[in-house]
């Protein structure tokens, strides 16, 4: 039993390291500031699937702290910490507990909007991001950007569902076998 526990901890460490690599890549490739934190969040899917949300939360916390300390782009870290990092965990919980598809969608969109608005205020007030960065051709457009963000979030949610299906079809048998190895 103790050896199996050690494998679980090692697995979580590997996933934390992979998430951190993606967070850091978000800062090295400027166009990937938002895509790489999304990929980093996907590293939590195997942990949620194999070990459950209780194991995934510490991995999210560790990758968030490490990303904050060594991540080159604080915008990418903020996106990871505020939404895309914990979203696969919360998505699993929402989809397990709510039967209605409409209720699940409403909760996910509410979570996204609260997180984005909170991230906006953190960016402006704590990180000193100028309000001019939210303008296009001199027009202040945070509402339109939020609406577009909702559309992109729905696409991300759909993509995460596809990754979960792929994981269970292709990778789950191997990871489950590896985690249940007795030495």
C-alpha positions as CSV (number, residue, x, y, z in Angstrom):
1,X,0.0,0.0,0.0
2,X,2.8,2.4,0.8
3,X,4.5,1.8,-2.5
4,X,1.3,2.5,-4.3
5,X,1.0,5.8,-2.4
6,X,4.6,6.6,-3.5
7,X,3.6,6.0,-7.1
8,X,0.7,8.4,-6.7
9,X,2.9,11.1,-5.3
10,X,5.4,10.6,-8.1
11,X,2.6,10.8,-10.7
12,X,1.4,14.0,-9.1
13,X,4.9,15.4,-9.2
14,X,5.3,14.6,-12.9
15,X,2.0,16.3,-13.7
16,X,3.0,19.3,-11.6
17,X,6.3,19.6,-13.5
18,X,4.5,19.3,-16.9
19,X,2.0,21.9,-15.9
20,X,4.8,24.2,-14.9
21,X,6.6,23.6,-18.3
22,X,3.4,24.8,-20.1
23,X,3.0,27.8,-17.8
24,X,6.6,28.8,-18.5
25,X,6.2,28.3,-22.3
26,X,3.3,30.7,-22.1
27,X,5.8,33.4,-21.3
28,X,8.4,32.4,-23.8
29,X,6.0,32.4,-26.8
30,X,4.1,35.6,-26.6
31,X,1.1,34.5,-28.7
32,X,0.6,31.5,-26.3
33,X,0.0,33.6,-23.2
34,X,-3.6,32.1,-23.0
35,X,-3.2,28.8,-24.8
36,X,-0.4,27.4,-22.6
37,X,-2.1,27.9,-19.3
38,X,-5.0,26.0,-20.8
39,X,-2.7,23.1,-21.7
40,X,-1.2,23.3,-18.2
41,X,-4.7,22.8,-16.8
42,X,-5.1,19.7,-18.9
43,X,-2.4,18.1,-16.9
44,X,-4.9,17.7,-14.0
45,X,-7.2,15.5,-16.0
46,X,-5.3,12.3,-15.4
47,X,-5.0,13.1,-11.7
48,X,-8.8,13.7,-11.4
49,X,-9.5,10.6,-13.4
50,X,-7.1,8.3,-11.6
51,X,-6.8,9.7,-8.1
52,X,-9.8,12.1,-7.7
53,X,-10.1,15.8,-7.0
54,X,-8.6,15.5,-3.6
55,X,-5.2,14.7,-5.2
56,X,-5.6,17.3,-8.0
57,X,-6.0,20.3,-5.7
58,X,-2.5,20.1,-4.2
59,X,-1.1,19.7,-7.7
60,X,-2.9,22.8,-8.8
61,X,-1.7,24.7,-5.7
62,X,1.9,23.6,-6.3
63,X,2.0,24.4,-10.0
64,X,0.3,27.8,-9.2
65,X,2.9,28.7,-6.6
66,X,5.8,27.5,-8.7
67,X,4.4,29.3,-11.8
68,X,4.1,32.5,-9.8
69,X,7.7,32.2,-8.6
70,X,9.4,31.2,-11.8
71,X,6.9,31.8,-14.6
72,X,8.2,34.5,-17.0
73,X,4.8,35.9,-17.9
74,X,2.6,36.9,-15.0
75,X,-0.4,37.2,-17.4
76,X,-0.1,33.5,-18.2
77,X,0.3,32.6,-14.5
78,X,-2.8,34.8,-13.7
79,X,-4.8,33.0,-16.4
80,X,-3.7,29.6,-15.0
81,X,-4.4,30.5,-11.4
82,X,-7.7,32.3,-11.9
83,X,-9.4,29.9,-14.3
84,X,-7.7,27.4,-16.5
85,X,-5.6,25.6,-13.9
86,X,-8.4,24.5,-11.6
87,X,-11.1,24.3,-14.3
88,X,-10.7,20.6,-15.1
89,X,-11.1,19.7,-11.4
90,X,-14.2,21.9,-11.1
91,X,-15.6,20.7,-14.4
92,X,-15.5,17.1,-13.1
93,X,-17.2,18.1,-9.9
94,X,-19.9,20.1,-11.7
95,X,-20.6,17.3,-14.2
96,X,-20.8,14.7,-11.4
97,X,-23.2,16.6,-9.3
98,X,-25.5,18.4,-11.7
99,X,-27.7,16.3,-13.9
100,X,-29.2,19.0,-16.1
101,X,-27.1,20.1,-19.0
102,X,-28.5,23.6,-18.8
103,X,-27.6,23.9,-15.0
104,X,-24.1,22.7,-15.7
105,X,-23.7,25.2,-18.5
106,X,-25.1,28.0,-16.3
107,X,-22.7,27.2,-13.4
108,X,-19.7,26.9,-15.7
109,X,-20.5,30.3,-17.4
110,X,-21.0,31.9,-14.0
111,X,-17.7,30.6,-12.7
112,X,-15.9,31.8,-15.9
113,X,-17.4,35.3,-15.7
114,X,-16.7,35.7,-12.0
115,X,-13.1,34.5,-12.5
116,X,-12.5,36.8,-15.5
117,X,-14.0,39.9,-13.8
118,X,-11.9,39.1,-10.7
119,X,-8.8,38.7,-12.9
120,X,-9.6,42.0,-14.6
121,X,-9.6,43.8,-11.3
122,X,-6.5,42.1,-10.1
123,X,-4.7,43.0,-13.4
124,X,-5.7,46.6,-13.2
125,X,-5.3,47.2,-9.5
126,X,-2.5,44.9,-8.4
127,X,-0.5,44.3,-11.5
128,X,-1.0,47.9,-12.8
129,X,-2.1,46.8,-16.3
130,X,-3.3,50.1,-17.9
131,X,-6.9,50.4,-18.9
132,X,-5.8,51.4,-22.4
133,X,-4.9,47.8,-23.0
134,X,-8.6,47.0,-23.0
135,X,-9.3,49.4,-25.8
136,X,-9.4,48.9,-29.6
137,X,-9.2,52.0,-31.7
138,X,-9.8,54.2,-28.6
139,X,-13.1,52.4,-27.7
140,X,-13.2,50.8,-24.3
141,X,-14.5,47.3,-24.9
142,X,-14.3,45.1,-21.8
143,X,-18.0,43.9,-22.2
144,X,-17.4,42.8,-25.8
145,X,-14.1,41.1,-24.8
146,X,-16.0,39.3,-22.0
147,X,-18.6,38.1,-24.5
148,X,-15.9,36.9,-26.8
149,X,-14.2,35.2,-23.9
150,X,-17.4,33.4,-23.1
151,X,-17.5,31.9,-26.6
152,X,-13.9,30.9,-26.3
153,X,-14.5,29.4,-22.9
154,X,-17.3,27.3,-24.3
155,X,-15.0,26.0,-27.0
156,X,-12.4,25.3,-24.3
157,X,-15.0,23.4,-22.2
158,X,-15.9,21.3,-25.3
159,X,-12.2,20.7,-25.9
160,X,-11.6,19.6,-22.3
161,X,-14.5,17.1,-22.7
162,X,-12.8,15.7,-25.8
163,X,-9.5,15.4,-24.0
164,X,-11.2,13.5,-21.2
165,X,-12.8,11.1,-23.6
166,X,-9.5,10.6,-25.4
167,X,-7.7,10.0,-22.1
168,X,-10.2,7.3,-21.0
169,X,-10.1,5.6,-24.4
170,X,-6.3,5.6,-25.0
171,X,-4.3,6.4,-21.9
172,X,-6.4,5.4,-18.9
173,X,-5.6,1.6,-19.1
174,X,-1.8,2.3,-19.1
175,X,-1.8,4.9,-16.3
176,X,-4.1,2.8,-14.2
177,X,-1.9,-0.2,-14.6
178,X,1.2,1.8,-13.8
179,X,-0.4,3.3,-10.7
180,X,-1.4,-0.1,-9.4
181,X,2.1,-1.7,-9.9
182,X,3.3,-3.5,-6.8
183,X,7.1,-3.8,-6.3
